[in-house]
Amino acid sequence: MNTKTIFRLFLSTGFILWILSWIGDINGILPASTYGMIISVILTGFGIYFWLKSYKEKRGFYPKFFKIYEDLLNKIKKNPFNGFFIMVRHLFKFYTLILIFSMILVFIGFITIGQSEPVKTTQNYCENDSEINKITGKINHYGILRNVNSQLGSETGSSELSLVFVSENGVFNVSSNLEKENGEWKVKKLELKDKNTGANTIIYSKLSD
């Protein structure tokens, strides 16, 4: 198996696994989807390594990314439709760039927004609330993808977020509204949805205060 075939195999497998893991995370197929994302990143890394190796074997030097970018930009400036034609001709490279870009975004989102105080407060609430524990049992794993919309100040703020977790009793979606009071985040409303049965339960609501 030559180097070109190897890097195409790694990158294609990484791409497919990333998409499947993304879908799995949204649908609570945990922790398999999390492991899938990690393996996808590793496969993509190997694919990039073998692509660079193949490029050097063919041309005698590594790609000059800045020069390639300048050439593409000049072609697009001459004719905007060139961008579409270039994408079609280099479809494999194009979706590889999209794959790498989405991985970087997910990583940045997870270590910033995904680990923010509103998320930690919601997770802590879910893990320690007796009413939630009766429904879910012990929480085993949270999904990587989180949807967070926050308006922050030094002492006040508000946040709406949703996340998914798998527990002893199945997979659950959590929607939470929080407010920051005197520098401390507090849950004002928390809604729990059982993805297995579709049952929707408002665990806590104090939005009127």
Secondary structure by P-SEA (a helix, b strand, c coil): ccaaaaaaaaaaaaaaaaaaaaaaaaacccaaaaaaaaaaaaaaaaaaaaaaaaaaaacccccaaaaaaaaaaaaaaaccaaaaaaaaaaaaaaaaaaaaaaaaaaaaaaacccccaaaaaaaaaaaccaaaaaccccccccccbbbbbbbcccccccccccccccccccbbbbbbbbbbcccbbbbcbbbbbcccccccccccccccc
